[in-house]
Amino acid sequence: MSLDKNTLVKLKNVGFRQNDKWLVRGVSLEVKKGKIVTLIGPNGSGKSTTAKIALGIYKKIEGEVEKYTIKVGYVPQKVSIDWTLPLRVSDFMVLTENLKDEAINEALSLTGVIHLKNKNLGNLSGGEFQRVLLARAISKKPELLVLDEPVQGVDFTGEIALYELIKKISDDLKCGILLISHDLHTVMSATDHVVCLNGHVCCSGSPLDVAKNNEYKALFGEQASQILSVYEHKHDHVHSNDGDIKQNN
């Protein structure tokens, strides 16, 4: 992988070993400004481990991590919250960050949940909470955004809307995104490069190239490849800001 001025983080043959077992090994990838790199793979394939290597959370690793920015936002797969606490969205935004009200409003507006600013966190839907998590992650305008399963607990329609939002965030903030997903066909329209993991890199490339790869088919089944082809062929509409679906000409 050639390095250019737009590179934010670069992993070179990285691996992480825990309890005498390699959780992931031999992974190389590069995230650039304005680009979305998606990690897919079955449960236990090393997706979250790879993301934590990129973030620098795991220190004792094999290989190299070259990071070219310290402006990083992160949405983890699991967030521990005491839902009995009367915690408003605005309170949650400043739990670990010193943010001005203007930055909070801008982030909540970008993710479409400014109207929830004074609402109790425990009263949010799954999709609303994921949007608040995204707002919190982008509140300081990161150059690199790492999202670990950012659509969990959301129905299919909500997933599509969230992935379109992630694409909008990438476009508006010009940030690079490392995205972990369980589902390739719903992210394909908003991702530039896919890395398929199963403890190592099985295959990588454009979403369509990965879907045609035999190792991808072996992991997810022939049907997954067909679903992706159908989705790519039939994605002939756009979602307007008011939620309406409009057919492309």
ABEGO torsion letter per residue (X at the ends): XBBBAABABBBBGBBBBBGGBBABBGBBBBBBBGBBBBBBEBBGAGAAAAAAAAAGABABBBEBBBBABABBBBBBABBBBBAABBBBAAAAAAAABBBBAAAAAAAAAAAGAAAAAABBAAABBAAAAAAAAAAAAAAAGBABBBBBGAABGBBAAAAAAAAAAAAAAAAAAGBBBBBBBABAAAAAAABABBBBBBGBBABBEBAAAAAABAAAAAAAEAAAAAAAAAAAAABABBBBAAGBBBBBX
